[in-house]
């Protein structure tokens, strides 16, 4: 089993990869929430509140 490492223990390339991945995930989440907010309730399966 691999040992856990802190962020500071990662290589520079791995740190950049983690940061880029987090930015992409945050951007896609915001885009999805904005789309859900603008979309009429009839076009959404389930509750928009969830």
C-alpha positions as CSV (number, residue, x, y, z in Angstrom):
1,X,0.0,0.0,0.0
2,X,1.3,3.4,-0.9
3,X,2.2,5.9,1.8
4,X,0.3,9.2,2.0
5,X,2.2,12.3,1.0
6,X,1.4,15.9,1.6
7,X,1.0,18.4,-1.2
8,X,4.4,19.9,-0.5
9,X,6.1,16.4,-0.9
10,X,4.8,16.1,-4.4
11,X,7.0,17.0,-7.4
12,X,6.5,20.3,-9.0
13,X,4.8,18.6,-12.0
14,X,2.5,16.7,-9.8
15,X,1.6,19.9,-7.9
16,X,0.8,21.7,-11.1
17,X,-1.3,18.7,-12.3
18,X,-3.3,18.8,-9.1
19,X,-3.9,22.5,-9.3
20,X,-4.9,22.4,-13.0
21,X,-7.3,19.4,-12.4
22,X,-8.9,21.3,-9.5
23,X,-9.4,24.4,-11.7
24,X,-10.9,22.4,-14.5
25,X,-13.3,20.6,-12.0
26,X,-14.3,23.9,-10.4
27,X,-14.9,25.5,-13.8
28,X,-17.1,22.6,-15.0
29,X,-19.1,22.6,-11.8
30,X,-19.8,26.3,-12.1
31,X,-20.8,25.9,-15.7
32,X,-23.2,23.0,-14.9
33,X,-24.8,25.0,-12.0
34,X,-25.2,28.1,-14.2
35,X,-26.8,26.0,-16.9
36,X,-29.2,24.4,-14.4
37,X,-30.1,27.8,-13.0
38,X,-31.0,29.1,-16.5
39,X,-32.8,26.0,-17.8
40,X,-36.6,25.9,-17.4
41,X,-37.9,23.4,-14.8
42,X,-39.7,21.5,-17.6
43,X,-36.3,20.6,-19.1
44,X,-34.9,19.2,-15.8
45,X,-35.4,15.7,-14.6
46,X,-36.0,16.0,-10.8
47,X,-35.9,19.0,-8.6
48,X,-33.8,22.0,-9.4
49,X,-33.3,22.6,-5.7
50,X,-31.2,19.4,-5.4
